[in-house]
Amino acid sequence: MVFAIGEIKGYLNKCKNIKDAIENLSEQSIVDCIPVDCLDSLNYDKNNENLLKYESQIGMTKLKEEQQTIYRNSNGGRGRKWMACSPKWISGRHTLKTEYAIFYWVNYGDDMTYGAFSVEEIKQWFSNPEIYLHEIGGTKER
């Protein structure tokens, strides 16, 4: 990710000293210093770079990585899989009810389940192994 000077300064201001800053430096540690309200404001362009920062800030990057790790480590027995689970900025043409500024375009990979899902729907799908994605929303063709 590319960070603005102000974002890096925000990270450095939260560190005790330069040694602490260097030892704890990561993309996530800088993203964590950016208030979600700022990423959702007009001060930030709705571009791909800020989309990834926003996704990380709301915890979805970590949740997606956790699901992929669980799926891989259990040989597909647990966790969730998908062909695409891509964040997109919500624009005027999207009517999802959500408290977040993004939604996810998901292609489950079965050639029949796909569509736009809110952050809340994806979290629900991740947290409940009994729920199938098409039961939450999107499109299911048969």
FIKE-709038 format. One record per atom (N, C-alpha, C): residue in one letter; x, y, z. Coordinates in steps of 0.05 Angstrom, whole numbers, plus 5000, padded with zeros to 4 digits. Each point is the difference from the previous one (the first is absolute). Layout:
BEGIN
<r "A" <X Y Z>> ...
This chain:
BEGIN
<r "M" <5017 4976 5000>> <r "M" <4983 5024 5000>> <r "M" <5017 5025 5000>> <r "V" <4989 5021 4990>> <r "V" <5014 5026 5000>> <r "V" <4986 5017 5020>> <r "F" <5016 5013 5017>> <r "F" <4988 5017 5022>> <r "F" <5008 5028 4996>> <r "A" <4982 5018 5007>> <r "A" <5005 5029 4999>> <r "A" <5018 5007 5024>> <r "I" <5014 5022 4999>> <r "I" <5017 5010 5021>> <r "I" <4984 5002 5026>> <r "G" <4976 5011 4999>> <r "G" <4984 5004 5024>> <r "G" <4993 4973 5013>> <r "E" <4996 4979 4984>> <r "E" <4994 4974 5011>> <r "E" <5024 4989 5015>> <r "I" <5024 5004 4989>> <r "I" <5024 4990 5012>> <r "I" <5006 5016 5026>> <r "K" <4995 5026 4999>> <r "K" <5004 5017 5023>> <r "K" <4981 4991 5023>> <r "G" <4975 4993 4993>> <r "G" <4981 4990 5019>> <r "G" <5010 4975 5014>> <r "Y" <5013 4982 4985>> <r "Y" <5012 4976 5012>> <r "Y" <5023 5007 5018>> <r "L" <5018 5017 4991>> <r "L" <5023 5008 5016>> <r "L" <4992 5014 5025>> <r "N" <4979 5016 5000>> <r "N" <4991 5014 5024>> <r "N" <4990 4981 5021>> <r "K" <4990 4977 4992>> <r "K" <4990 4981 5019>> <r "K" <5021 4981 5012>> <r "C" <5024 5002 4989>> <r "C" <5023 4983 5009>> <r "C" <5014 5014 5023>> <r "K" <5011 4984 5018>> <r "K" <5015 5010 5023>> <r "K" <5026 5013 4992>> <r "N" <5014 4987 4982>> <r "N" <5026 5010 4991>> <r "N" <5006 4988 4972>> <r "I" <5022 5008 4989>> <r "I" <5007 4991 4973>> <r "I" <5004 4969 4999>> <r "K" <5012 4989 5021>> <r "K" <5004 4971 5001>> <r "K" <4974 4986 5000>> <r "D" <4981 5009 5016>> <r "D" <4973 4989 5000>> <r "D" <4986 5002 4972>> <r "A" <5004 5023 4987>> <r "A" <4988 5004 4974>> <r "A" <5012 4980 4980>> <r "I" <5026 4996 5000>> <r "I" <5013 4982 4981>> <r "I" <4992 4971 5006>> <r "E" <5000 4992 5025>> <r "E" <4993 4972 5007>> <r "E" <4972 4992 4994>> <r "N" <4981 5020 5001>> <r "N" <4972 4993 4996>> <r "N" <4989 5010 4973>> <r "L" <5018 5008 4982>> <r "L" <4991 5011 4975>> <r "L" <4989 4978 4982>> <r "S" <4976 5004 4991>> <r "S" <4987 4982 4980>> <r "S" <4978 5016 4987>> <r "E" <4990 4990 4977>> <r "E" <4978 5013 4987>> <r "E" <4977 5003 5019>> <r "Q" <4994 4978 5014>> <r "Q" <4976 5001 5018>> <r "Q" <5004 5020 5022>> <r "S" <5024 5003 5011>> <r "S" <5004 5019 5022>> <r "S" <4995 5028 4991>> <r "I" <5007 5006 4975>> <r "I" <4994 5027 4989>> <r "I" <4970 5003 4995>> <r "V" <4988 4980 4987>> <r "V" <4971 5002 4994>> <r "V" <4984 5003 5026>> <r "D" <5009 4986 5021>> <r "D" <4986 5002 5026>> <r "D" <4999 5028 5011>> <r "C" <5019 5017 4992>> <r "C" <5001 5028 5010>> <r "C" <4982 5019 4984>> <r "I" <4988 4990 4978>> <r "I" <4983 5016 4983>> <r "I" <4971 4996 5010>> <r "P" <4988 5021 5011>> <r "P" <4972 4997 5009>> <r "P" <4982 4992 4977>> <r "V" <4982 4981 5005>> <r "V" <4981 4991 4979>> <r "V" <4984 5023 4989>> <r "D" <4993 5019 5017>> <r "D" <4986 5024 4991>> <r "D" <5015 5015 4978>> <r "C" <5026 5000 5003>> <r "C" <5017 5014 4980>> <r "C" <4999 4985 4973>> <r "L" <5002 4974 5001>> <r "L" <4999 4984 4975>> <r "L" <4973 5002 4987>> <r "D" <4980 5005 5015>> <r "D" <4972 5002 4990>> <r "D" <4993 5029 4992>> <r "S" <5018 5019 5005>> <r "S" <4994 5028 4995>> <r "S" <5007 5008 4971>> <r "L" <4993 5024 4994>> <r "L" <5007 5010 4973>> <r "L" <5029 5007 4997>> <r "N" <5015 5000 5022>> <r "N" <5029 5005 4998>> <r "N" <5015 4978 4987>> <r "Y" <4989 4976 5000>> <r "Y" <5013 4977 4988>> <r "Y" <4986 4993 4974>> <r "D" <5015 4997 4978>> <r "D" <4989 4992 4975>> <r "D" <4990 4972 5002>> <r "K" <4978 4994 4987>> <r "K" <4990 4973 4999>> <r "K" <5015 4984 4979>> <r "N" <5026 4996 5005>> <r "N" <5016 4985 4981>> <r "N" <5008 4973 5012>> <r "N" <5013 4983 4984>> <r "N" <5007 4973 5009>> <r "N" <5018 5000 5024>> <r "E" <5019 5018 5001>> <r "E" <5019 5001 5022>> <r "E" <4985 5005 5027>> <r "N" <4983 5020 4999>> <r "N" <4985 5006 5025>> <r "N" <4979 4979 5006>> <r "L" <4991 4986 4979>> <r "L" <4981 4978 5005>> <r "L" <5013 4978 5016>> <r "L" <5025 4994 4994>> <r "L" <5014 4979 5015>> <r "L" <5006 5009 5028>> <r "K" <5006 5026 5004>> <r "K" <5004 5011 5027>> <r "K" <4974 4998 5016>> <r "Y" <4978 5007 4987>> <r "Y" <4974 4999 5014>> <r "Y" <4993 4972 5008>> <r "E" <5003 4981 4981>> <r "E" <4995 4972 5005>> <r "E" <5016 4990 5024>> <r "S" <5025 5007 5000>> <r "S" <5018 4992 5022>> <r "S" <4991 5013 5026>> <r "Q" <4993 5026 5000>> <r "Q" <4992 5014 5024>> <r "Q" <4975 4989 5013>> <r "I" <4981 4990 4984>> <r "I" <4976 4989 5012>> <r "I" <5003 4971 5007>> <r "G" <5023 4989 4996>> <r "G" <5006 4972 5008>> <r "G" <4994 4978 4980>> <r "M" <4991 5008 4977>> <r "M" <4992 4979 4980>> <r "M" <5023 4986 4987>> <r "T" <5022 5014 4997>> <r "T" <5024 4987 4988>> <r "T" <5009 4977 5018>> <r "K" <5001 5005 5026>> <r "K" <5007 4979 5019>> <r "K" <4980 4977 5000>> <r "L" <4974 5006 5000>> <r "L" <4980 4979 5000>> <r "L" <5002 4983 4975>> <r "K" <5004 5012 4977>> <r "K" <5003 4985 4975>> <r "K" <5025 4981 5002>> <r "E" <5022 5011 5009>> <r "E" <5024 4984 5003>> <r "E" <4996 4977 5019>> <r "E" <4987 5005 5022>> <r "E" <4994 4979 5020>> <r "E" <4984 4977 4987>> <r "Q" <4979 5007 4985>> <r "Q" <4983 4980 4987>> <r "Q" <5016 4984 4980>> <r "Q" <5017 5013 4985>> <r "Q" <5017 4985 4980>> <r "Q" <5019 4981 5014>> <r "T" <5012 5009 5022>> <r "T" <5018 4983 5016>> <r "T" <4986 4976 5011>> <r "I" <4976 5004 5012>> <r "I" <4985 4978 5011>> <r "I" <4993 4980 4979>> <r "Y" <4991 5010 4977>> <r "Y" <4993 4983 4977>> <r "Y" <5024 4983 4991>> <r "R" <5022 5014 4997>> <r "R" <5025 4986 4991>> <r "R" <5009 4979 5020>> <r "N" <5001 5008 5026>> <r "N" <5010 4982 5020>> <r "N" <4982 4976 5006>> <r "S" <4975 5002 4993>> <r "S" <4981 4978 5005>> <r "S" <4995 4984 4974>> <r "N" <5016 5005 4980>> <r "N" <4996 4987 4974>> <r "N" <4971 5003 4990>> <r "G" <4989 5024 5004>> <r "G" <4974 5006 4990>> <r "G" <4977 4991 5018>> <r "G" <5006 4990 5023>> <r "G" <4980 4990 5018>> <r "G" <4986 5022 5016>> <r "R" <5014 5022 5004>> <r "R" <4989 5023 5016>> <r "R" <5008 5026 4986>> <r "G" <4989 5022 5009>> <r "G" <5007 5026 4988>> <r "G" <4984 5004 4975>> <r "R" <5005 5021 4987>> <r "R" <4985 5008 4976>> <r "R" <5019 5002 4976>> <r "K" <4989 4994 4977>> <r "K" <5015 5003 4975>> <r "K" <4984 5017 4981>> <r "W" <5014 5012 4981>> <r "W" <4987 5017 4980>> <r "W" <5019 5003 4977>> <r "M" <4990 5005 4977>> <r "M" <5016 5007 4976>> <r "M" <5007 5030 5001>> <r "A" <4981 5016 5008>> <r "A" <5004 5029 5003>> <r "A" <4984 5010 5024>> <r "C" <5013 5017 5016>> <r "C" <4987 5013 5022>> <r "C" <5012 5028 5000>> <r "S" <4992 5017 4982>> <r "S" <5013 5025 4994>> <r "S" <4985 5024 5011>> <r "P" <5013 5017 5015>> <r "P" <4987 5024 5011>> <r "P" <4996 5020 4977>> <r "K" <4978 5015 5002>> <r "K" <4994 5021 4981>> <r "K" <4988 5024 5016>> <r "W" <5006 5024 4992>> <r "W" <4988 5023 5013>> <r "W" <4970 5000 4993>> <r "I" <4983 5007 5019>> <r "I" <4972 5003 4994>> <r "I" <4995 5026 4985>> <r "S" <4987 4999 4978>> <r "S" <4994 5024 4985>> <r "S" <4969 5003 4999>> <r "G" <4991 5020 4986>> <r "G" <4971 5006 4999>> <r "G" <4984 4977 4988>> <r "R" <5012 4983 4984>> <r "R" <4985 4979 4986>> <r "R" <4996 4975 5018>> <r "H" <5013 4999 5023>> <r "H" <4998 4977 5018>> <r "H" <4980 5006 5022>> <r "T" <4983 4982 5007>> <r "T" <4979 5005 5020>> <r "T" <5003 4981 5024>> <r "L" <5024 4990 5006>> <r "L" <5003 4983 5023>> <r "L" <4997 5016 5025>> <r "K" <4987 4988 5020>> <r "K" <4997 5012 5026>> <r "K" <5024 4992 5017>> <r "T" <5017 5019 5007>> <r "T" <5024 4994 5015>> <r "T" <5009 5025 5014>> <r "E" <5015 4997 5021>> <r "E" <5012 5023 5014>> <r "E" <5028 5006 4989>> <r "Y" <5009 4985 4981>> <r "Y" <5027 5004 4989>> <r "Y" <4999 5013 4973>> <r "A" <5023 5010 4991>> <r "A" <5001 5014 4974>> <r "A" <5007 4981 4977>> <r "I" <5002 4974 5006>> <r "I" <5007 4981 4980>> <r "I" <4980 4976 5000>> <r "F" <5001 4985 4978>> <r "F" <4986 4975 4999>> <r "F" <5020 4980 4987>> <r "Y" <4992 4975 4998>> <r "Y" <5017 4979 4988>> <r "Y" <4986 4988 4977>> <r "W" <5015 4997 4978>> <r "W" <4990 4984 4977>> <r "W" <5012 4973 5005>> <r "V" <4982 4980 5002>> <r "V" <5009 4973 5007>> <r "V" <4992 4981 4977>> <r "N" <5019 4984 4991>> <r "N" <4994 4978 4982>> <r "N" <5009 4975 5016>> <r "Y" <4981 4985 5009>> <r "Y" <5005 4977 5017>> <r "Y" <5016 4978 4986>> <r "G" <4998 4998 4974>> <r "G" <5016 4981 4986>> <r "G" <4984 4976 4990>> <r "D" <4974 5000 5005>> <r "D" <4984 4977 4991>> <r "D" <4985 5007 4974>> <r "D" <5007 5022 4988>> <r "D" <4988 5009 4975>> <r "D" <4970 5008 5003>> <r "M" <4990 5000 5024>> <r "M" <4972 5006 5005>> <r "M" <4995 5021 5021>> <r "T" <5019 5002 5019>> <r "T" <4996 5019 5023>> <r "T" <5020 5023 4997>> <r "Y" <4988 5024 4997>> <r "Y" <5017 5023 4997>> <r "Y" <4983 5025 5007>> <r "G" <5013 5022 5002>> <r "G" <4985 5025 5004>> <r "G" <5013 5019 5019>> <r "A" <4986 5021 5006>> <r "A" <5009 5021 5018>> <r "A" <4990 4994 5028>> <r "F" <5018 5002 5020>> <r "F" <4994 4994 5028>> <r "F" <5010 5022 5017>> <r "S" <4986 5007 5021>> <r "S" <5009 5020 5019>> <r "S" <5022 4988 5017>> <r "V" <5015 5018 5014>> <r "V" <5020 4991 5019>> <r "V" <4987 4982 5021>> <r "E" <4976 5009 5010>> <r "E" <4986 4985 5020>> <r "E" <4993 4972 4991>> <r "E" <4991 4997 4975>> <r "E" <4993 4974 4989>> <r "E" <5025 4982 4998>> <r "I" <5023 5011 4992>> <r "I" <5024 4984 4998>> <r "I" <5009 4991 5028>> <r "K" <4998 5018 5019>> <r "K" <5007 4993 5028>> <r "K" <4982 4978 5010>> <r "Q" <4974 5001 4994>> <r "Q" <4981 4980 5007>> <r "Q" <5007 4973 4988>> <r "W" <5007 5000 4975>> <r "W" <5008 4976 4985>> <r "W" <5025 4988 5013>> <r "F" <5020 5017 5006>> <r "F" <5024 4990 5012>> <r "F" <4996 4988 5028>> <r "S" <4982 5012 5015>> <r "S" <4996 4992 5028>> <r "S" <4982 4976 5005>> <r "N" <4984 4993 4980>> <r "N" <4981 4978 5003>> <r "N" <5004 4979 4979>> <r "P" <5013 4977 5007>> <r "P" <5006 4979 4981>> <r "P" <4975 4986 4989>> <r "E" <4977 5005 5012>> <r "E" <4975 4987 4991>> <r "E" <4986 5016 4978>> <r "I" <5009 5024 4994>> <r "I" <4987 5017 4980>> <r "I" <5014 4997 4973>> <r "Y" <4984 4997 4980>> <r "Y" <5010 5000 4972>> <r "Y" <4999 5028 4990>> <r "L" <5019 5008 4984>> <r "L" <5001 5027 4990>> <r "L" <4975 5009 4986>> <r "H" <4988 4982 4984>> <r "H" <4976 5008 4985>> <r "H" <4976 5004 5018>> <r "E" <5001 4991 5025>> <r "E" <4978 5005 5019>> <r "E" <5000 5028 5010>> <r "I" <5023 5013 4999>> <r "I" <5003 5027 5010>> <r "I" <4992 5021 4980>> <r "G" <5007 4995 4975>> <r "G" <4994 5019 4979>> <r "G" <5013 4993 4974>> <r "G" <5004 5019 4983>> <r "G" <5012 4995 4974>> <r "G" <4981 4986 4982>> <r "T" <5011 4984 4981>> <r "T" <4983 4987 4980>> <r "T" <5006 4970 5001>> <r "K" <4980 4984 4999>> <r "K" <5004 4971 4999>> <r "K" <4983 4990 4976>> <r "E" <5014 4991 4980>> <r "E" <4986 4990 4976>> <r "E" <5000 4969 5001>> <r "R" <4978 4989 4992>> <r "R" <4998 4971 4998>> <r "R" <4986 4993 4974>> 
